[in-house]
Every structure is written in C-alpha cells, then in structure tokens.
C-alpha cells in the first residue's frame, strides 16, 4: 500500500469521524444494493392471527365441599401469532414460519417462565412464552414436493388429527389425479441415548377423486416403529424420565370420503387402531391399543335460503381414537383443536386409547341462520351415550346436549362471537377439561349435576 492510501479509519481526530462515516455509508449502500437484488427474486407474505376469550364453567359436580372450591371458574386467555413466509421465485423454494408471541391464560404480571427442555439451543433465558409455532422449508424437486420442519397437521376432517404441530419430513407427488404422499414424524424423544422413548411414526397415504362421482377420498396408514420389545406396564420409570412411547408398534388406518349428492353435503370416515405391544397388556384392559379400537363419523347437511341444517353421528368403540379438535357441533364436546384450545370443551370423546369395552356415541343436529349478512345464530341439540365397560366397573348412561352460538363478522378481518352450552349429568361419564380451563374437580365425575360453560371471544386474522 502506498503512503497516500490510508487504511479505513486508521487516523485520529476529525478524519477518524469522516472515515467512519464513509465506512457506514459504503456498507449501507452495499447492503441496500444486495437487498434490492434479493427483493426482486423473493416474494414475502406476512400474516397475523389474534384471539382473546373470556370464559366460565360451572356445575355442582365441581364442588369439593371445602372453602377452596366454589363449583365454578372464570378466566381470560389470549394468543397472538405472527407469520412470515418467503418464496424464492426463481427456484420455487419456500420458507414458512410462524411465531406464537403469546398463548396462555392470563395469570397476572408475575410470569417467571422457564424453558420446556434443558436440551434447547438457549435453555437459560427466562421470559415470556414466545415459541416457534411453524417453521419449515418447502423444496420443489421436479414433480415431487419436499417439506422439512415443524408443520401443521390435519387429517380426515379433523377426526384423526386437528391443528396439531409435528416435527416432520413430508414428501408428496401427483400421479395423474391421485396425490400421494409419505411422511415421517418424530413424536417423542425425551432422553438422549435412549431410543426406547422415541415416537417414530411413518405415514403413507393418498387423496383422489372417486371416478366422476363428485366425491373425494383419502386414505392414510400409520405405523409407529417398534423401539421397545415388551409391555409398557413392565418397564420401570427411569430417573432421567425415559420410558417407552405409549403407541410403540401401533398401527392404524384412517380413510374418509366427502362430496355432494344433490343438495346434500356428505362426509364420512373412520379411524382403526390395532395393537401393538409384544408382551403382556397394560393393567387397564386394552389401553394404548394393545387390542383394536374403532371410531367413525357420518355427516349430512344442506343449505337453503339463509339457513344451514346439519346432522351427524359420531362413535367410538373399544376406546377408539377421535381427535380432540373434531367439530361435534357442541362447544362442550371435543371441538378443541390440539394447538388452539377451546376453554369451554369439558368432555373428550375418543380419548381412552384402546380401553376395551369403552364405547361412546353422539347424535346431534345443528341449525344455523344468517340473521343479517354479518350476524349469524346457531343452535345444536344432541344425545351423548357413554358405556364404560367392565374395566371401569360397568354401566352406561345418556345425557342431552344443548348448544348456542352468536357470531358477528364486523369486517373482513375482525370477528366476535359468544357460545353457551349445557351437558346434562351422567352417572358414568368423566369430564376431561382442557389446557385453558384445567382439569375439573372430583376426578371429572358429573353425576351430581349438569355442566354449563360459555365464552365471549374476539378474533383478528389477516
């Protein structure tokens, strides 16, 4: 370097300031030039999803006959999700992200959150509950599509899984009118160097039109790898928390059909889980699908003028599985998506994971009317039947179900709605509660009194 070529900011006094300013200007110019070039090749999309809810639940069955419990509960909760999607237009490669900035029941100002796992990238920072909601890359490989990362999972009209989040590898390809796919989920991995707790799930399937009938069909096969040779009941809980994944070696199919016949929309499907563990069964007869369990649904509905009328049957036999998010037309039964909790959902059909002899049935009708172009009112009436089977002492009982909802779509992005539901008392049923309301007292039994729950909500989405 010659004497008149001074290195950047290698001087003092005023010239140092001038030199630094020149450096900042040069860096800014190069950065803007790079950003402008990339902006031409990249498409971005941002989205917002916000919800706030106030809710209550009450029943004399909740009363524990002490001063700490009044037989009712009220609460408030909110979530805020911010999404950002990016697409490199030249190659078609996409990155999809969404952060959940908040998503909890209001508990006051003293939060003091801790992280969920000590194996995280940053396990020591304490703060609010910001977390990755969705984050995956999507790569087109000719006619094949590859997705890797945390993805949203739905299948069979939310009967198998609904609004869940899965750490997943997913590959899809079309063959004519048939869209085929195969995927892998790591459902569980609590302890390093202990593969027995891994929940490795493979799922091939397809979606296709059914000839020229106007119907569409889907089929999914599930298989959990056999990472543990034996019975869960016989395996001791280790100090570090490693224990066999409860659906180890389980297999399942989940087909569905949807379409129209004349003015009627029809949807039907089922889940079939078959066990599983090689050795002796668990203490509860059939749990975790050591035997087979069925569940099924059938829906029919039509629209006329300003009205929509729907009817459905939902059933589970021998502890057949139904997603908590399945829409039962009642705000008190299921209708509680895996990642977007419904605080008034107090009873979960299809949650006994193979309990032999445990059967549930729901027959329910719904009528919705558009009072104005923005204001909608809906009501549902149904019958829930529960048979607990010999493993829980035997017995059966039925309960009437009533539900109403009033919804107002103020504009394209803002909606407010209110729900109110009642589930009559049941001699053998047990409530489950949800992640916002929490577990219900007295083990969930509601033989003493009807259960009522309601909510008032606002939502913004764009």
C-alpha positions, 0 to 999 in steps of 0.5 A: 500500500502506498503512503497516500492510501490510508487504511479505513479509519486508521487516523485520529481526530476529525478524519477518524469521524469522516472515515467512519462515516464513509465506512457506514455509508459504503456498507449501507449502500452495499447492503441496500444494493444486495437487498434490492437484488434479493427483493426482486427474486423473493416474494414475502407474505406476512400474516397475523392471527389474534384471539382473546376469550373470556370464559366460565364453567360451572356445575355442582359436580365441581364442588369439593365441599371445602372453602377452596372450591366454589363449583365454578371458574372464570378466566381470560386467555389470549394468543397472538401469532405472527407469520412470515413466509418467503418464496424464492421465485426463481427456484420455487423454494419456500420458507414458512414460519410462524411465531406464537408471541403469546398463548396462555391464560392470563395469570397476572404480571408475575410470569417467571417462565422457564424453558420446556427442555434443558436440551434447547439451543438457549435453555437459560433465558427466562421470559415470556412464552414466545415459541416457534409455532411453524417453521419449515422449508418447502423444496420443489424437486421436479414433480415431487414436493419436499417439506422439512420442519415443524408443520401443521397437521390435519387429517380426515376432517379433523377426526384423526388429527386437528391443528396439531404441530409435528416435527416432520419430513413430508414428501408428496407427488401427483400421479395423474389425479391421485396425490400421494404422499409419505411422511415421517414424524418424530413424536417423542424423544425425551432422553438422549441415548435412549431410543426406547422413548422415541415416537417414530411414526411413518405415514403413507397415504393418498387423496383422489377423486372417486371416478366422476362421482363428485366425491373425494377420498383419502386414505392414510396408514400409520405405523409407529416403529417398534423401539421397545420389545415388551409391555409398557406396564413392565418397564420401570420409570427411569430417573432421567424420565425415559420410558417407552412411547405409549403407541410403540408398534401401533398401527392404524388406518384412517380413510374418509370420503366427502362430496355432494349428492344433490343438495346434500353435503356428505362426509364420512370416515373412520379411524382403526387402531390395532395393537401393538405391544409384544408382551403382556397388556397394560393393567387397564384392559386394552389401553394404548391399543394393545387390542383394536379400537374403532371410531367413525363419523357420518355427516349430512347437511344442506343449505337453503335460503339463509339457513344451514341444517346439519346432522351427524353421528359420531362413535367410538368403540373399544376406546377408539381414537377421535381427535380432540379438535373434531367439530361435534357441533357442541362447544362442550364436546371435543371441538378443541383443536390440539394447538388452539384450545377451546376453554369451554370443551369439558368432555373428550370423546375418543380419548381412552386409547384402546380401553376395551369395552369403552364405547361412546356415541353422539347424535346431534343436529345443528341449525344455523341462520344468517340473521343479517349478512354479518350476524349469524345464530346457531343452535345444536341439540344432541344425545351423548351415550357413554358405556364404560365397560367392565374395566371401569366397573360397568354401566352406561348412561345418556345425557342431552346436549344443548348448544348456542352460538352468536357470531358477528363478522364486523369486517373482513378481518375482525370477528366476535362471537359468544357460545353457551352450552349445557351437558346434562349429568351422567352417572358414568361419564368423566369430564376431561377439561382442557389446557385453558380451563384445567382439569375439573374437580372430583376426578371429572365425575358429573353425576351430581349435576349438569355442566354449563360453560360459555365464552365471549371471544374476539378474533383478528386474522389477516 
